[in-house]
Amino acid sequence: MTTAEPDAATDAPENLSLSELKRNVGRFFFAEETPYGPAAVRIAITLPILYEAVVRWPHVRELYSADGAPSSLWHTYGLPNAMPELPGWAAVGLFSVYVFALITALIGWKARTSCTLAAAGCFYFANLDMTGSLTKYTVVATHLFLLLSLSRCGAVWSVDARAAKRAAESRGEAWAPEKSSAWPRRLMQILIGSVYFGAAFTKLHMDAFFNGDQMTYWMVTNVNRVHPLGPMMATNPVLLLMGAYATCLWELTFLMMAWRGWGRRVWLTMGIVFHFGTTLTLGLFIFPLVSWAAYWAFLSERDVVVFRQRFGRLRETIRTRRPELARRLASLWPPKFGSLPSVPAPAVRWGYLFAAPLVAVIGMGAESRLDPYGERGPNGPLPLKQVDPALVRAMTAPHRPPRTVDLLWDFDLGRRLVGDNLLGRDETFSQTGAILAQAWLSPPHDDVVLQCVLRYADGPDRGGPPVARQSTVLTRDRSRHTFTWNLDECLMPGPYRMSLLIDGEHVADEFFAIAAD
């Protein structure tokens, strides 16, 4: 007995700790709460996806039907398409139902059914158009709609909630939003955190991301949309280098920090700033909106209560101290739903079943009426236009290697390196200092011989005979090389020229001056 008592005393804290861990996990996933977070996600995620669906609706026949040229994901792997390719009229009708589901999910009419149809539509049409519709934000949106279909996302801020409240009032009962388990909202939080975590691990294996090459090439193009800060950032690779490490660190730690307290405020704010930065520098638009929509999963019931309390105090302050301002604001405030005509509960419940096929028929009729491809015109289908023969010859001509001068991306002189990037550019150097001459080539390129030649600035033959020369081989897996010139007092102060040659062909010059110490 005496030997068993210490063992029992030793095991007690461990059992208590394990039971406490189980209770914490249970509260984390299964605590009953009013689903404000899923309702906010439902509204926020529907807006950008609905915009994309409306933009693509006139092109359904060519993108997603057997009448067009769908590019299925399955064909990429040499597999038969698992998604059925419907005739054009059927694809238009089905896509119209998809748009209808997005609209009803936005307003919260049969919210769970609408989110289920939206998730199925995202998955189906994205798999039929791998080149345009299948994107990262489509994948994230599909998962969010699926989790929303498993939640009570229509319990608040929805037509369903309004109908339930009216039904309760007609029975003389008090109405309160339906509570549900927190696990759908928790899974949405884990989803966006896992996306960031996976993206960070992908970046860790990419040298081109951390030295700024990858971001630089993206920022000087308008592949996505116009981005006003892209070219400016591309000329400052040190800023890209700092941003790359900060982004990777933020993505790795998001799952650990963005749950509550100051960590949630800081990490979500950093995420909002980060995605807004991708809009300004990379031209991304829909993906930031989808990511911000997922952030609403971190909205808790307590946040809504605190906001209502603060808003109520602010409203009361305006009403007592600024009565004229309160009257003006009240005149601008939209009328409540209670002032609208009452809709019978059966109409809300069963109207959805009749509205969805009706929308499909209307969509098919509208597409037939618009006739975007001229199939039912007075002269029959539009004839195919002959391609310009010059364009055909240019597209079918043998591949021409780029000119040597076109391989050069940048050539600069400086004093310091930060992560293989020049920190600033200089035009004047000390007589006993050092010069860093960095050549940056655009990928892809073959193995080339780089030559850096130091010449006097004045004189024939691009500045006269060379003072010194350095050479190296830049292999195809590298994009830049830095030549280091250690100066001494043998070089007189004055103007000089640094020339760059690729495979013996002159491609660039940089002028600088050597000053006496």
N, C-alpha and C positions, 0 to 999 in steps of 0.2 A: 504493500500500500504506500509505503513511504517513497518507493522509487517511481511509482506511477503518477504521483501527484505533480512532480516537476514536469513530466512529459505532458500531462494534461494542461498545466499552466503554460507550457511552451507552445502547444498546438492551438490554444484558444485564440490568440491574436491572429494567427494565420487563417483560421476558420472565419473569424470575424471579418478579416480583410477580404477574403474570397466572397463571402456573402454580401458585403458592402459593394464589391465590384459588380456582382450580379444585379443588385438593386439599382446601381447607377446606370448600368447598360439598359436595364428594363425601363427606367425612367427616360433615358435618352431616346429610345426608339418608340416606346409605347405609352408615353404620357398623353393624357387626353388634353386637347387644346382646340381652340377655335381656329380653323384653317385659313387664317389671313395670309400666311406666306404662300401656300399653293394658289389661292385666288389671285394674288398679285402676280405670281409667275404666269398664270393662265392669261391674264390680260397683257402682260409685257411681252411674252413670247409670241403671241398671236399676231401682233402688229407687224413686225418685220417679215414673218413668214407669209402673212396675207398679202403684203406688198409684193413680194416675189411671185406669189401665185397669180395675182392680177396682171402683173407684167408679162408672165408667160402664157396666160390664157389664150391670146390670139395665135400662138404658135404651137398649140397642143398637137395638132394633126401632124406636123412635121417632126416634133420632138419625141412624142410618146406613143405614136400609133403605127400600125403596120403600113399605113399610107405614106409615112415619111421615112426617116432614116434614124431610128433610135439607136443609141450607142450603149448597149447594155453592159453592165459591169461584168457579167458572166462571160461575155465574148472575149474579154481581155485575157481570161485564163483558159481559153479554148474549150469552154463548157457550153452546153446548150442553155439557152435563156430560161431561167426558172420563173421569170415574170411573163405572163401571157401578153402578147402584143395584140391589142384589140384593133378593130377597124376604126377609121377616123371618127365617125359619128359617135361610136361607143366611148372612145377615149375622151372626146369633148364632153359628153354627158357625165362620165365618171369624174373628170377634173372639175366640172361645175359643182358636183356634190362635195368634192374636196374643198373648194372655195366656200361653199355654204357651211361646211363643218367649221372652218376657221372663223367665219363671221359669228356663228352661233356660240362657238367657244369664247369669242371675245365678249359677247354680251352675257354669257352664262346661261343660255337656254339649252337645257339638257346637257349640262356641262361635261359630265363624264362620257356620255355617248359621243359628243362632239370631239372631245380630246382623243377618244379611241379612233374615230374616223380620220382625224387629222394625223395621228401617228401612222395609221395604215397608208394614208395618201402620201405622206412624206417618204415612207419606205418604198412604196411601189414606184412612184414617179422618179425618185432619185435613182433607183436601180436601173431605170430605163434610159436615163440620160446621164451617163457617167461624166461626159465632158463638160457639162454645164450645171446640172442640178445636183449632182452628188458632190457636196462640199463638206468641210468640217462643221460649219454651222448647221447644215441639214442633218448630219448625224446627231449632233447635240440636241437639236430641236426634236428629232424623233424620239430620243430617250426621254426628254422632258415631257412631251405629250403622253408617252406611255405611262410615266409615273403620275402624271396628272389624272389620267383615266383611272388610276387606282386610289386616288385621294378624293376627299370631299371638297374639291376646289370650287364647287358651285354653292357651297353653304352660305357664303357671304358675297356681297358685291356682284350680284347676278340676278337675272330674271327668275331663276329658280328660287332664290332666297326671297325675292319680292312676292312671288306666288305663294310660297309657304307661309309668309307672314300674313298675307291677306286671308288665306284659308284659316289660319289660327284666329285672326280677329273676327272672322265671320262666325266662328264657333264660340266666340267669347272667351278665348284662351289667351294667355300671355305667350308671346313668341320669343324665342332666344335662338341664336345661331347654333346649328348642330355641331357638337364637338366630335373629334375623331382622333385616332392615334397619330403620333408625330412622325411615324417611320417614312411615309412618302416624302415629306419635307426633308428629313434627314438624308434620304437617298439622293435627293436633288443636290443637297450640299456636298455630299461625297462625290457625286458625279462631276460637278464643276471642279472640285479639288483634284480629282483623279485625272481629269483632262490636263490641268496645269502640271501635275506631277509627271505624267507621261511625256508632255511636251518638253519639260526640263531635262528628262533623261535622254530624249532624242537630241537635244541641243548639246548635251555633254559629249556626244560622239562626233560632233561636227566642228572641226577646227575653223571652217570658213565662217561660222557664226560668231565665234569669240574674237577673231581678228578683224571683224567688220566687213569682210569681203561680201558675204551673202547679202547683208542688209544694204550695202552700198549699191549693188547691182539692182536690187529691187526698187530702191528709192529714186533712181534716175530714170525709171520707166513708168509709164502710165497703164500698166497691165490691168489694174483694178479700176481706179478712178483718179481724178486729178488730186494731187496731194501737195499743198503749198509749202510744207516744210521739208519735203523729201530731198530736193536738190541741195538745200542749205545743210542738212545733216550729212549728206553724202560727201560734202567737202570737208567735214570734220570727223575723220575716222576715230579720233580719240573719244569723242562723245559717244559714238556707236559702241566702242569698246566698253566704256563704263556702263552704258545702258544694257549691253549684253549680259554682263556679270550681275547687274542689279535685277534684271528680269529673271534670270535663271535662279537666283537666290530667292526671289519672291515666289516663283512658281513652286520651288521645292518645299517651302515652308508654309504654303497656303493652307494645306490640310491640317497643320498643327496649330496655326495661329488665328484663323478666321472664325472662331466659334463664339466667343463672348468677350465682353470687357473691351479694354483698349486694343487688344489684338484684332477684334472684329472691325472696329472703327478704322484702324490704321490699314489693315490689309485690304479691306473692301475699298477704301478710298484710293489706295495704290492701284487696285485693279481698275477702278473707273478712270483714273488718270492714264494708266497704261493703255487701255483700249481706245481712249480718246486720242492718245498719241499715235496709235496705229492708223487712225483715220487721217490724221494730219500728215504723217510721213509715208504711209504705204497705200493710202486710198481705200482702206477697208471700211465698209459701211454696215453690212448686215451682220457680220460676225461680232463686232462690238455690241450691237443691240441684243443679240442672242445671249452673249455672255452677261451683259447687265441684267437681262431678264432672269437668268439663273441666280443672280445675287439676291433677288427678292425672296428666295427660299430661306434666307437668314432673317427675314422679318418674323418676329415672334409675337405672340398675343400681348405680351407685356409692352412691346414697342408701340403697338396700336393704342393701348390704354394710356401710356405716357403721352403720346401725341395728342390724343383727344383731350386729355386734361390740360395740356399746355395751350392747345388751340382754343379750348373753352375759356380759359383765363384771358387769352388775348382777345377773343371775341367780346367777352364781358367788359374788358377794359375799354375797347373801342366804343361799345354801346353806351357806357357811362360817361366817358370823357370826350368822345367825339360823336355825338348823336347824328350830326349831319352826314359825316363820313359813313356811319353805320347804315343810314337810310340809303345812301348811294350804292353801297356794296350790296345791300339786300335787293335793290332793284336790278342789279346785274346778275345776281345768283339765279341759276336755272331753277324752274319749278320742280318740286318733288314728284317722284313717281306716283305718289298717292293722288295727285290731281288728274292723272290720266284715266281714261275709261277703264273700268274693271274688266278683266278678261277671265272667263270661267276657267276653273282648274282643269276640266277635261280638255279644253282647247289648248292649254299649255302643254298638257301631257301627251295628247294624241296628235296635235297639229304638226309635230316634228315628223311623224311618219308619213304624212301627206306632203309636207313641204319639201322634203329631200328629193323624192322622185319628180315633183313638179319643177324644182330648180334644174334637175338634169334635163328635162324636156325643154325648158326655157333656154338653157345653155346651148343645146343642140340646134334649136330653132334660130337663136341669135347668130350662131356661127354660120349656119346655112344662109341666113339673110345677109350677113356681112360679106360672105364669100371672099375671104382674104386671098384665095389662090385663083380666083377668076374661073372656077370650074363651071359655073352656071351662067356665064355671061352670054350676051346675044350672039357672039361668034364662037361659042364653045370654049373649051379650056385654052388658057393663054399658051401660045407656042413657046418653046424653049429658045432662049437667046443664044446665038452663037458666041463662043468665047473668042476674044481678040486673038488672032494667030500669034501676034508678038508676045502676048502673055503666055500662050501655050509653049512657045519656044523657050521663053525664060524659065518656066517651071520644069520643063523636061530636059533642059540643057545639063551637061555634066557639071558636077560640083566644082566651083572655082575656089581655090584656097584664098583666104583674105590677104590683102596687101600687108606687107610687113609693117608699114606705118600704122595700120589699123589695129595691130596687136597691142599697141601701147595705150594703157589707160591713164597713167599719170607718171610724171617724172619731176621730183622735187628735191630741194636741198634743205637740210636742217641741222640741228645740233644734238637732239635727244630723241630716243626711241621709247615708246610706251606700248608694250605688247606688240612689237613688230610694226608699229605705226609711228610716223614722224610727229612729234609734238611741236606743231608750229612750223612755219617756213621762214628761212632767213636769207638775206641777200648780202650781208657783211659778216666776215669771219676774222677772228684774231690770227695774227701771223704765226703763233705757236699753238693754235687750237686744233680742232678737228672738224672735218666736213663729212656729213652723212648724206650720200646721194642715193635716193631710193627710186628704183624702177618698178612699176606696177603694171603687169600685163593682164589683158582681159582673157578669161577662159572661154572656150577651150583653146589651147595652143599646143604646138609640138615642142619637143625639146629644142631650145634655141640657145645660141651663144650671145651673151650680153657683154658689151665692151663699154667702159666708161673712160673717156679721154679728157684730160685736163689740158686746156690750151690758154694762150693769151687771148684777150678779147679782141685786140686789134691785129690786123694783118690779113694776108690772103689765105685761101684754103681754110675757110671757117675759123679764122683766128690764128693762122700760122701753124708752125710745127707743134706737135704735142709735147707738153712738158712731162707728163706721166700718163700711164695707161694701166687699167685693171680689166681683167676678163674673168668670166665665170660661165658655167652652163646652168641655165634655168630649166629644170625638168618640167614635164607636163603636169605634174601633180602640185606644183607650186605656182603662185601668182605674183610674188614680189621678191626682190633681192635688194639688199642695202650695201652699197660700197662705202667703206670707211677710209677716209683720207686723213692721215696724220700730218699736219703741216709743220714746217720748221722755218727757220730764218733764211733758208736758201731761196725761198720764194719772196720776191720783192713785193711790197705793197702796190696795189693797183687793180685794175679790172681784169677779170678772167672769165673764161667760158668753160662749162662742163657739157660735153657732148655725149650722147647715148647712141650706140649702134646695136642693131639686132641682126645677127648673122651677117655682119659686115656692112649693113645698110644703115646710113644715118637717118635717125628718126626724130631726135629732139635735141634742143639746146637750153641750157639754163645759165643766165648771166649772174655773176656775183663779184664781190670785191673783197680783197684781203687788205686789212688795215693794220698798221703798225701797233704793237702793244703800247 
